Amino acid sequence: QKEVEQDPGPLSVPEGAIVSLNCTYSNSAFQYFMWYRQYSRKGPELLMYTYSSGNKEDGRFTAQVDKSSKYISLFIRDSQPSDSATYLCAITLPRSGSARQLTFGSGTQLTVLP
Amino acid sequence: DTGVSQNPRHKITKRGQNVTFRCDPISEHNRLYWYRQTLGQGPEFLTYFQNEAQLEKSRLLSDRFSAERPKGSFSTLEIQRTEQGDSAMYLCASSSRGPKNYGYTFGSGTRLTVV
């Protein structure tokens, strides 16, 4: 079993839709959770990070963590064609107050149709 | 300095040849990471530097792979005797010190194709 499981999609939605992206993880010791966006032929770009259960909102993006279920989600409201990308969840065990090794999901490919 | 720079962007090499990639991190970042990403997969951790010290290496980093970060600035990743299975995107990332710097800044990667 992989440490982080992510539905690879592809996921295709119409512009303006609410998008839900999800990951599950197996190690309850993981404490820090991130979402990255990766455009084709580019490196991943950090969207959001959180370390506690609950919701964290940033503009059209909401990250949700449920540590009891080992489940993390990213919601995108009012999706735009420019949101078309691969979304990667990443989690980590912090050591000495800073993250070192990130464990990534396999990514979900999202297409937002105009 | 606008981000993490990686060179070359693309590299095609014949099996058995050696290749070297370079990463220039964000100048004030003292932490540098190498990851490898294959098609349809998320990045996988290879190695981590804090300043010039290589503090972590993944078991993915076979003895054909070596990474350096002289003087704690740029870093190089060398692959000797390349194999077709080494074909992947090699990503470099950097981060600064601090208790909340859990996210990295990635470069655009070097795409290696071994033929």
Chai-1 contact restraints between the chains, C-beta under 6 A:
chainA,res_idxA,chainB,res_idxB,connection_type,confidence,min_distance_angstrom,max_distance_angstrom,comment,restraint_id
A,Y32,B,Y102,contact,1.0,0.0,6.0,A-B,restraint_1
A,M34,B,G103,contact,1.0,0.0,6.0,A-B,restraint_2
A,K42,B,S108,contact,1.0,0.0,6.0,A-B,restraint_3
A,G43,B,L91,contact,1.0,0.0,6.0,A-B,restraint_4
A,G43,B,F106,contact,1.0,0.0,6.0,A-B,restraint_5
A,G43,B,G107,contact,1.0,0.0,6.0,A-B,restraint_6
A,G43,B,S108,contact,1.0,0.0,6.0,A-B,restraint_7
A,G43,B,G109,contact,1.0,0.0,6.0,A-B,restraint_8
A,P44,B,F106,contact,1.0,0.0,6.0,A-B,restraint_9
A,L46,B,G103,contact,1.0,0.0,6.0,A-B,restraint_10
A,Y49,B,Y102,contact,1.0,0.0,6.0,A-B,restraint_11
A,Y49,B,G103,contact,1.0,0.0,6.0,A-B,restraint_12
A,L88,B,G42,contact,1.0,0.0,6.0,A-B,restraint_13
A,G97,B,P99,contact,1.0,0.0,6.0,A-B,restraint_14
A,S98,B,N101,contact,1.0,0.0,6.0,A-B,restraint_15
A,A99,B,Y102,contact,1.0,0.0,6.0,A-B,restraint_16
A,R100,B,Y48,contact,1.0,0.0,6.0,A-B,restraint_17
A,R100,B,E56,contact,1.0,0.0,6.0,A-B,restraint_18
A,Q101,B,F45,contact,1.0,0.0,6.0,A-B,restraint_19
A,F104,B,G42,contact,1.0,0.0,6.0,A-B,restraint_20
A,F104,B,P43,contact,1.0,0.0,6.0,A-B,restraint_21
A,G105,B,G42,contact,1.0,0.0,6.0,A-B,restraint_22
A,S106,B,Q41,contact,1.0,0.0,6.0,A-B,restraint_23
A,S106,B,G42,contact,1.0,0.0,6.0,A-B,restraint_24
A,G107,B,G42,contact,1.0,0.0,6.0,A-B,restraint_25
